[in-house]
Amino acid sequence: MSVDVIEEAPRRHWLPEFAAVLWLERSVRVGAIIVFAVLVAAVLAPLAAYLTGHGPTDLFPDVALDEMGLPVGPSWAFPLGADGNGRDVFVRTLYGAQISLLVGIPATTAAMIIGTLIGMISGFLAGRVDRIVSQAIDVAMSFPFVVTALSLLSLNRGEQGMPVISPVIVVILVIALFSWTYFARLTRGMVLELRSSPMIEASLVSGASKARIICLDILPNILPTLLVYWAVQLPANIVAEATLSFLGVGIQAPMPSWGNMIAEAQRTSLYQDQPWFLAGPALALFLTVVGFNTMSSGLRTVLDPHQRRL
Protein backbone atom coordinates (compact mmCIF):
# COMPACT_ATOMS: atom_id res chain seq x y z
CA MET A 1 0.00 0.00 0.00
CA SER A 2 1.42 3.32 -1.04
CA VAL A 3 1.66 6.17 1.39
CA ASP A 4 1.22 9.71 0.20
CA VAL A 5 3.94 11.97 1.48
CA ILE A 6 2.93 15.55 2.01
CA GLU A 7 5.86 17.80 1.36
CA GLU A 8 6.19 20.81 3.56
CA ALA A 9 5.92 24.04 1.66
CA PRO A 10 9.20 25.96 1.59
CA ARG A 11 9.32 28.66 4.21
CA ARG A 12 9.28 32.11 2.68
CA HIS A 13 11.41 34.80 4.21
CA TRP A 14 9.66 38.08 4.96
CA LEU A 15 12.56 40.37 4.03
CA PRO A 16 12.50 39.93 0.21
CA GLU A 17 8.71 40.31 0.21
CA PHE A 18 8.93 43.47 2.31
CA ALA A 19 11.63 44.90 0.04
CA ALA A 20 9.45 44.17 -3.00
CA VAL A 21 6.49 45.97 -1.41
CA LEU A 22 8.70 48.97 -0.64
CA TRP A 23 10.06 49.07 -4.19
CA LEU A 24 6.52 49.23 -5.59
CA GLU A 25 6.09 52.61 -3.90
CA ARG A 26 7.31 55.25 -6.36
CA SER A 27 8.51 57.74 -3.74
CA VAL A 28 10.60 55.02 -2.10
CA ARG A 29 12.23 54.23 -5.45
CA VAL A 30 12.95 57.85 -6.28
CA GLY A 31 14.26 58.65 -2.81
CA ALA A 32 16.35 55.48 -2.64
CA ILE A 33 17.99 56.26 -5.99
CA ILE A 34 18.95 59.76 -4.83
CA VAL A 35 20.20 58.51 -1.46
CA PHE A 36 22.18 55.75 -3.19
CA ALA A 37 23.80 58.36 -5.44
CA VAL A 38 24.81 60.39 -2.37
CA LEU A 39 26.27 57.29 -0.72
CA VAL A 40 28.21 56.43 -3.88
CA ALA A 41 29.56 59.98 -4.06
CA ALA A 42 30.74 59.76 -0.45
CA VAL A 43 32.38 56.37 -0.97
CA LEU A 44 34.06 57.34 -4.24
CA ALA A 45 35.40 60.67 -2.95
CA PRO A 46 38.91 59.26 -2.31
CA LEU A 47 38.90 57.71 -5.80
CA ALA A 48 37.98 61.06 -7.34
CA ALA A 49 40.77 62.72 -5.38
CA TYR A 50 43.22 60.07 -6.60
CA LEU A 51 42.19 60.35 -10.26
CA THR A 52 42.28 64.14 -10.31
CA GLY A 53 45.32 64.43 -8.07
CA HIS A 54 43.41 66.99 -5.99
CA GLY A 55 42.96 66.35 -2.29
CA PRO A 56 40.08 68.05 -0.45
CA THR A 57 42.44 70.47 1.28
CA ASP A 58 45.12 70.79 -1.42
CA LEU A 59 45.79 74.27 -2.79
CA PHE A 60 46.54 74.88 -6.47
CA PRO A 61 46.99 78.65 -6.76
CA ASP A 62 49.20 78.35 -9.86
CA VAL A 63 46.64 76.51 -12.00
CA ALA A 64 43.33 77.19 -10.23
CA LEU A 65 43.66 80.98 -9.97
CA ASP A 66 44.07 83.39 -12.86
CA GLU A 67 46.35 86.43 -13.07
CA MET A 68 43.92 88.50 -11.01
CA GLY A 69 43.69 85.85 -8.29
CA LEU A 70 40.18 84.77 -9.27
CA PRO A 71 39.36 81.05 -9.35
CA VAL A 72 39.01 79.32 -12.69
CA GLY A 73 35.71 78.01 -13.98
CA PRO A 74 34.70 74.43 -14.75
CA SER A 75 37.18 72.46 -16.84
CA TRP A 76 38.42 68.90 -17.25
CA ALA A 77 40.93 69.48 -14.45
CA PHE A 78 38.38 71.21 -12.19
CA PRO A 79 34.85 69.96 -13.08
CA LEU A 80 33.15 72.46 -10.76
CA GLY A 81 35.89 75.05 -10.82
CA ALA A 82 37.95 76.13 -7.83
CA ASP A 83 37.28 78.18 -4.72
CA GLY A 84 39.01 81.38 -3.70
CA ASN A 85 41.95 79.45 -2.26
CA GLY A 86 42.53 77.31 -5.33
CA ARG A 87 40.91 74.13 -4.02
CA ASP A 88 38.90 71.75 -6.20
CA VAL A 89 35.19 72.39 -5.55
CA PHE A 90 34.14 69.05 -7.09
CA VAL A 91 36.40 66.98 -4.83
CA ARG A 92 35.47 69.03 -1.78
CA THR A 93 31.76 68.57 -2.54
CA LEU A 94 32.21 64.79 -2.64
CA TYR A 95 34.09 64.83 0.66
CA GLY A 96 31.36 67.07 2.05
CA ALA A 97 28.96 64.16 1.52
CA GLN A 98 31.17 62.07 3.80
CA ILE A 99 31.04 64.71 6.53
CA SER A 100 27.27 65.13 6.27
CA LEU A 101 26.64 61.39 6.53
CA LEU A 102 29.36 60.92 9.15
CA VAL A 103 27.62 63.48 11.35
CA GLY A 104 23.98 62.92 10.43
CA ILE A 105 23.75 59.13 10.71
CA PRO A 106 25.46 58.71 14.13
CA ALA A 107 23.68 61.75 15.58
CA THR A 108 20.25 60.56 14.44
CA THR A 109 20.92 56.98 15.54
CA ALA A 110 22.11 58.09 18.98
CA ALA A 111 19.08 60.35 19.34
CA MET A 112 16.76 57.48 18.38
CA ILE A 113 18.33 55.09 20.90
CA ILE A 114 18.27 57.61 23.75
CA GLY A 115 14.79 58.89 22.94
CA THR A 116 13.36 55.39 22.51
CA LEU A 117 14.70 54.20 25.87
CA ILE A 118 13.42 57.25 27.72
CA GLY A 119 10.07 57.20 25.90
CA MET A 120 9.47 53.50 26.60
CA ILE A 121 10.26 53.91 30.29
CA SER A 122 8.03 56.96 30.55
CA GLY A 123 5.10 55.45 28.67
CA PHE A 124 5.23 52.02 30.28
CA LEU A 125 5.69 53.08 33.91
CA ALA A 126 3.26 56.02 33.53
CA GLY A 127 2.18 57.83 36.69
CA ARG A 128 4.72 60.04 38.41
CA VAL A 129 7.61 58.83 36.26
CA ASP A 130 5.71 59.79 33.10
CA ARG A 131 4.91 63.25 34.45
CA ILE A 132 8.54 63.92 35.40
CA VAL A 133 9.90 62.68 32.07
CA SER A 134 7.28 64.62 30.11
CA GLN A 135 8.19 67.82 31.92
CA ALA A 136 11.89 67.16 31.30
CA ILE A 137 11.18 66.68 27.57
CA ASP A 138 9.21 69.93 27.46
CA VAL A 139 12.07 71.79 29.16
CA ALA A 140 14.65 70.30 26.78
CA MET A 141 12.55 71.24 23.75
CA SER A 142 12.16 74.82 24.97
CA PHE A 143 15.85 75.62 24.37
CA PRO A 144 16.44 77.27 20.96
CA PHE A 145 18.69 75.01 18.93
CA VAL A 146 20.90 77.53 17.14
CA VAL A 147 21.55 79.81 20.13
CA THR A 148 22.23 76.94 22.54
CA ALA A 149 24.36 75.06 20.01
CA LEU A 150 26.43 78.18 19.36
CA SER A 151 27.03 78.55 23.09
CA LEU A 152 28.02 74.91 23.57
CA LEU A 153 30.27 74.70 20.52
CA SER A 154 32.05 77.93 21.42
CA LEU A 155 33.25 76.22 24.61
CA ASN A 156 35.26 73.73 22.53
CA ARG A 157 38.23 76.05 22.26
CA GLY A 158 41.64 75.49 23.75
CA GLU A 159 44.90 77.35 23.43
CA GLN A 160 45.21 79.56 20.35
CA GLY A 161 41.58 78.89 19.50
CA MET A 162 42.19 75.26 18.53
CA PRO A 163 39.37 72.79 19.31
CA VAL A 164 39.87 70.59 22.35
CA ILE A 165 37.70 67.77 20.98
CA SER A 166 37.20 66.87 17.33
CA PRO A 167 34.53 69.19 15.87
CA VAL A 168 32.86 66.19 14.22
CA ILE A 169 32.31 64.49 17.58
CA VAL A 170 31.11 67.68 19.24
CA VAL A 171 28.62 68.42 16.45
CA ILE A 172 27.30 64.84 16.66
CA LEU A 173 26.79 65.18 20.42
CA VAL A 174 25.11 68.58 20.15
CA ILE A 175 22.70 67.46 17.42
CA ALA A 176 21.85 64.25 19.31
CA LEU A 177 21.29 66.31 22.46
CA PHE A 178 18.54 68.25 20.70
CA SER A 179 17.07 65.41 18.61
CA TRP A 180 16.33 62.75 21.22
CA THR A 181 13.30 64.63 22.55
CA TYR A 182 11.33 64.09 19.34
CA PHE A 183 11.93 60.33 19.48
CA ALA A 184 11.09 60.27 23.18
CA ARG A 185 7.76 62.04 22.71
CA LEU A 186 6.83 59.82 19.75
CA THR A 187 7.79 56.64 21.61
CA ARG A 188 5.95 57.68 24.77
CA GLY A 189 2.71 58.20 22.86
CA MET A 190 2.91 54.83 21.11
CA VAL A 191 3.79 52.98 24.33
CA LEU A 192 0.89 54.58 26.21
CA GLU A 193 -1.44 53.37 23.49
CA LEU A 194 0.01 49.86 23.46
CA ARG A 195 0.07 49.61 27.25
CA SER A 196 -3.72 49.44 27.40
CA SER A 197 -4.00 46.88 24.59
CA PRO A 198 -5.22 43.32 25.34
CA MET A 199 -1.85 41.90 24.28
CA ILE A 200 0.08 43.82 26.94
CA GLU A 201 -2.59 43.25 29.59
CA ALA A 202 -2.43 39.50 28.91
CA SER A 203 1.35 39.55 29.30
CA LEU A 204 1.05 41.40 32.61
CA VAL A 205 -1.55 38.93 33.90
CA SER A 206 0.63 35.98 32.90
CA GLY A 207 3.42 37.34 35.11
CA ALA A 208 5.84 38.42 32.40
CA SER A 209 8.50 40.83 33.57
CA LYS A 210 8.39 44.47 32.53
CA ALA A 211 11.71 44.15 30.72
CA ARG A 212 10.40 41.19 28.70
CA ILE A 213 7.20 43.02 27.79
CA ILE A 214 9.12 46.11 26.68
CA CYS A 215 11.69 44.19 24.62
CA LEU A 216 9.51 41.45 23.11
CA ASP A 217 6.01 42.94 22.94
CA ILE A 218 6.31 46.71 22.72
CA LEU A 219 9.58 47.37 20.88
CA PRO A 220 8.80 45.20 17.79
CA ASN A 221 5.47 47.02 17.38
CA ILE A 222 6.91 50.54 17.52
CA LEU A 223 10.20 49.89 15.69
CA PRO A 224 8.84 50.37 12.12
CA THR A 225 7.45 53.79 13.02
CA LEU A 226 10.72 54.74 14.73
CA LEU A 227 12.72 53.74 11.65
CA VAL A 228 10.48 55.88 9.46
CA TYR A 229 10.96 58.82 11.79
CA TRP A 230 14.72 58.15 11.78
CA ALA A 231 14.65 58.65 8.01
CA VAL A 232 12.61 61.83 8.54
CA GLN A 233 14.94 63.24 11.19
CA LEU A 234 18.18 62.41 9.35
CA PRO A 235 17.91 65.14 6.67
CA ALA A 236 16.93 67.64 9.35
CA ASN A 237 20.11 66.78 11.25
CA ILE A 238 22.18 67.04 8.07
CA VAL A 239 20.78 70.53 7.59
CA ALA A 240 21.55 71.27 11.25
CA GLU A 241 25.20 70.31 10.69
CA ALA A 242 25.34 72.49 7.58
CA THR A 243 23.79 75.37 9.53
CA LEU A 244 26.34 75.14 12.33
CA SER A 245 29.20 74.89 9.83
CA PHE A 246 27.76 77.84 7.90
CA LEU A 247 27.78 79.89 11.11
CA GLY A 248 31.42 78.94 11.72
CA VAL A 249 31.00 76.79 14.84
CA GLY A 250 30.61 73.36 13.25
CA ILE A 251 33.06 71.69 10.89
CA GLN A 252 35.95 74.09 10.41
CA ALA A 253 37.82 74.80 7.17
CA PRO A 254 39.90 73.50 5.53
CA MET A 255 37.91 70.31 6.30
CA PRO A 256 35.19 70.31 3.63
CA SER A 257 31.59 70.62 4.74
CA TRP A 258 28.70 71.76 2.61
CA GLY A 259 27.88 74.35 5.24
CA ASN A 260 31.31 75.99 5.42
CA MET A 261 31.67 75.80 1.62
CA ILE A 262 28.42 77.72 1.20
CA ALA A 263 29.55 80.19 3.87
CA GLU A 264 32.86 80.75 2.09
CA ALA A 265 31.08 81.33 -1.22
CA GLN A 266 28.83 83.91 0.39
CA ARG A 267 31.64 85.57 2.30
CA THR A 268 33.80 86.10 -0.79
CA SER A 269 30.83 87.00 -3.04
CA LEU A 270 32.45 84.99 -5.84
CA TYR A 271 29.19 83.16 -6.46
CA GLN A 272 27.73 86.31 -8.03
CA ASP A 273 30.04 86.01 -11.03
CA GLN A 274 30.93 82.32 -10.69
CA PRO A 275 27.79 80.44 -9.58
CA TRP A 276 29.45 77.02 -9.82
CA PHE A 277 31.40 77.93 -6.67
CA LEU A 278 28.10 77.81 -4.76
CA ALA A 279 26.18 75.37 -6.95
CA GLY A 280 28.18 72.28 -5.96
CA PRO A 281 27.61 72.20 -2.18
CA ALA A 282 24.18 73.86 -2.34
CA LEU A 283 22.82 71.41 -4.92
CA ALA A 284 24.35 68.45 -3.07
CA LEU A 285 22.70 69.51 0.19
CA PHE A 286 19.38 70.07 -1.57
CA LEU A 287 19.39 66.68 -3.31
CA THR A 288 20.37 64.87 -0.11
CA VAL A 289 17.50 66.40 1.84
CA VAL A 290 15.03 65.76 -1.00
CA GLY A 291 16.19 62.15 -1.32
CA PHE A 292 15.79 61.28 2.35
CA ASN A 293 12.49 63.17 2.66
CA THR A 294 11.05 61.46 -0.41
CA MET A 295 12.15 58.04 0.77
CA SER A 296 10.80 58.58 4.30
CA SER A 297 7.48 59.75 2.85
CA GLY A 298 7.22 56.52 0.88
CA LEU A 299 8.16 54.44 3.91
CA ARG A 300 5.43 56.16 5.91
CA THR A 301 2.91 55.41 3.18
CA VAL A 302 3.83 51.71 3.12
CA LEU A 303 4.09 51.15 6.87
CA ASP A 304 1.13 53.28 7.95
CA PRO A 305 -2.13 51.69 6.73
CA HIS A 306 -4.03 54.95 7.23
CA GLN A 307 -1.90 56.65 4.55
CA ARG A 308 -2.01 53.95 1.91
CA ARG A 309 -3.69 54.80 -1.33
CA LEU A 310 -7.12 53.30 -1.84
Buried (B, 14 or more C-beta within 10 A) or exposed (E): EEEEEEEEEEEEEEEEEEEEEBEEBEBBBBBBEBBEBBBEBBEBBBEBBEEBEBBBBBBBEEEBBEEEEBBBBBEEBBBBBBBBBBBBBBBBBBBBBBBBBBBBBBBBBBBBBBBBBBBBBBBBBBEEEBEEBBEBBEEEEEEEBEEEBBEBBEEBEEEEEEBEEEBBEBBBBBBBBBBBBBBBBBBBBBBBEBBEEEEBEEBBEEEBEEEEBBEEBBBEBBEBBBBBBBBBBBBBBBBBBBBBBBBBBBBBBEBBBBBBBBBBBBEBEBBEEBBBBBBBBBBBBEBBBBBBBBBBBBBBBBBEEEEEEE
